[in-house]
Amino acid sequence: MLKLIERLGPIDESAASDTLTLPFEARMRGRLKAVSDAGRELGLFLERGPVLRDGEGLRAESGEVIRV
């Protein structure tokens, strides 16, 4: 499982290695298990705060970037 730990704000599509599509209810949560659009297992471990927005980047522990 890829652990996503940091919010990056809006990023360009070319900066991400994968994408994650979530319903609004799930984008309000800081802790979540999900599956990327490419079928990879992801775990969100983010600080509570604003809702995740379309086009926002998330950095994994490995440095990989996923776009919401």
C-alpha atoms as an extended CHARMM CRD file, in Angstrom:
* protein
*
        68  EXT
         1         1  MET       CA              0.0000000000        0.0000000000        0.0000000000  PROA      1               0.0000000000
         2         2  LEU       CA              1.2650000000        3.4420000000       -0.9480000000  PROA      2               0.0000000000
         3         3  LYS       CA              1.0160000000        5.8080000000        2.0540000000  PROA      3               0.0000000000
         4         4  LEU       CA              0.0570000000        9.3690000000        1.0930000000  PROA      4               0.0000000000
         5         5  ILE       CA              1.2140000000       11.7590000000        3.8110000000  PROA      5               0.0000000000
         6         6  GLU       CA              1.4610000000       15.3030000000        2.4080000000  PROA      6               0.0000000000
         7         7  ARG       CA             -0.8730000000       17.7170000000        0.5980000000  PROA      7               0.0000000000
         8         8  LEU       CA              0.8040000000       19.6600000000       -2.2160000000  PROA      8               0.0000000000
         9         9  GLY       CA             -1.9890000000       21.9230000000       -3.4280000000  PROA      9               0.0000000000
        10        10  PRO       CA             -2.9210000000       22.1690000000       -7.1140000000  PROA      10              0.0000000000
        11        11  ILE       CA             -0.5220000000       20.3840000000       -9.4800000000  PROA      11              0.0000000000
        12        12  ASP       CA             -0.2800000000       19.7900000000      -13.2190000000  PROA      12              0.0000000000
        13        13  GLU       CA             -1.4020000000       16.3820000000      -14.5440000000  PROA      13              0.0000000000
        14        14  SER       CA              2.0880000000       15.6590000000      -15.8550000000  PROA      14              0.0000000000
        15        15  ALA       CA              3.5670000000       15.9440000000      -12.3350000000  PROA      15              0.0000000000
        16        16  ALA       CA              1.6070000000       12.9160000000      -11.0430000000  PROA      16              0.0000000000
        17        17  SER       CA              2.2810000000        9.2210000000      -11.5790000000  PROA      17              0.0000000000
        18        18  ASP       CA             -1.3570000000        8.2040000000      -10.9230000000  PROA      18              0.0000000000
        19        19  THR       CA             -4.7760000000        9.6810000000      -10.1490000000  PROA      19              0.0000000000
        20        20  LEU       CA             -7.3420000000        9.1280000000       -7.4110000000  PROA      20              0.0000000000
        21        21  THR       CA            -11.0650000000        9.7050000000       -7.9050000000  PROA      21              0.0000000000
        22        22  LEU       CA            -13.0480000000       10.1590000000       -4.6880000000  PROA      22              0.0000000000
        23        23  PRO       CA            -16.6380000000       11.1930000000       -3.9120000000  PROA      23              0.0000000000
        24        24  PHE       CA            -17.0660000000       14.4070000000       -1.9180000000  PROA      24              0.0000000000
        25        25  GLU       CA            -17.7790000000       12.5340000000        1.3430000000  PROA      25              0.0000000000
        26        26  ALA       CA            -14.4330000000       10.7180000000        1.1320000000  PROA      26              0.0000000000
        27        27  ARG       CA            -12.4950000000       13.9100000000        0.2950000000  PROA      27              0.0000000000
        28        28  MET       CA            -13.4030000000       15.3180000000        3.7330000000  PROA      28              0.0000000000
        29        29  ARG       CA            -11.5490000000       12.5420000000        5.5810000000  PROA      29              0.0000000000
        30        30  GLY       CA             -7.9050000000       12.6180000000        6.6520000000  PROA      30              0.0000000000
        31        31  ARG       CA             -7.5770000000        8.8450000000        7.0810000000  PROA      31              0.0000000000
        32        32  LEU       CA             -8.8020000000        6.5930000000        4.3130000000  PROA      32              0.0000000000
        33        33  LYS       CA             -8.0280000000        3.4160000000        2.3800000000  PROA      33              0.0000000000
        34        34  ALA       CA             -8.6520000000        3.8020000000       -1.3480000000  PROA      34              0.0000000000
        35        35  VAL       CA             -7.7920000000        2.3700000000       -4.7600000000  PROA      35              0.0000000000
        36        36  SER       CA             -6.2130000000        4.6050000000       -7.4120000000  PROA      36              0.0000000000
        37        37  ASP       CA             -7.6380000000        4.8830000000      -10.9120000000  PROA      37              0.0000000000
        38        38  ALA       CA             -4.8720000000        2.4910000000      -12.0350000000  PROA      38              0.0000000000
        39        39  GLY       CA             -5.8640000000       -0.0950000000       -9.3890000000  PROA      39              0.0000000000
        40        40  ARG       CA             -3.1390000000        0.5340000000       -6.7780000000  PROA      40              0.0000000000
        41        41  GLU       CA             -3.9580000000        0.3740000000       -3.0650000000  PROA      41              0.0000000000
        42        42  LEU       CA             -3.5190000000        3.7360000000       -1.3260000000  PROA      42              0.0000000000
        43        43  GLY       CA             -3.7230000000        4.8720000000        2.2680000000  PROA      43              0.0000000000
        44        44  LEU       CA             -4.3250000000        8.5260000000        3.0920000000  PROA      44              0.0000000000
        45        45  PHE       CA             -2.6440000000        9.6880000000        6.3010000000  PROA      45              0.0000000000
        46        46  LEU       CA             -3.2240000000       13.4460000000        6.1270000000  PROA      46              0.0000000000
        47        47  GLU       CA             -3.7100000000       16.1470000000        8.7350000000  PROA      47              0.0000000000
        48        48  ARG       CA             -7.3200000000       17.1660000000        9.1500000000  PROA      48              0.0000000000
        49        49  GLY       CA             -8.1550000000       20.3380000000        7.3360000000  PROA      49              0.0000000000
        50        50  PRO       CA             -9.7540000000       21.5530000000        4.1390000000  PROA      50              0.0000000000
        51        51  VAL       CA            -11.5370000000       19.2200000000        1.7420000000  PROA      51              0.0000000000
        52        52  LEU       CA             -9.3450000000       17.6730000000       -0.9660000000  PROA      52              0.0000000000
        53        53  ARG       CA             -9.9890000000       19.4830000000       -4.2530000000  PROA      53              0.0000000000
        54        54  ASP       CA             -9.8930000000       18.3590000000       -7.8590000000  PROA      54              0.0000000000
        55        55  GLY       CA             -6.3510000000       18.7230000000       -9.1940000000  PROA      55              0.0000000000
        56        56  GLU       CA             -4.6630000000       18.6480000000       -5.7740000000  PROA      56              0.0000000000
        57        57  GLY       CA             -1.4840000000       16.6110000000       -5.3940000000  PROA      57              0.0000000000
        58        58  LEU       CA             -0.6540000000       14.1710000000       -2.6130000000  PROA      58              0.0000000000
        59        59  ARG       CA              2.9200000000       13.0530000000       -1.8870000000  PROA      59              0.0000000000
        60        60  ALA       CA              3.6760000000        9.5190000000       -0.7240000000  PROA      60              0.0000000000
        61        61  GLU       CA              6.3970000000        8.5210000000        1.7280000000  PROA      61              0.0000000000
        62        62  SER       CA              8.3920000000        7.3070000000       -1.2860000000  PROA      62              0.0000000000
        63        63  GLY       CA              8.1740000000       10.7610000000       -2.9300000000  PROA      63              0.0000000000
        64        64  GLU       CA              5.6920000000        9.6380000000       -5.5800000000  PROA      64              0.0000000000
        65        65  VAL       CA              2.8700000000       12.0940000000       -6.3580000000  PROA      65              0.0000000000
        66        66  ILE       CA             -0.8120000000       11.1890000000       -6.8570000000  PROA      66              0.0000000000
        67        67  ARG       CA             -3.3460000000       13.6930000000       -8.2530000000  PROA      67              0.0000000000
        68        68  VAL       CA             -6.9180000000       13.8860000000       -6.9200000000  PROA      68              0.0000000000
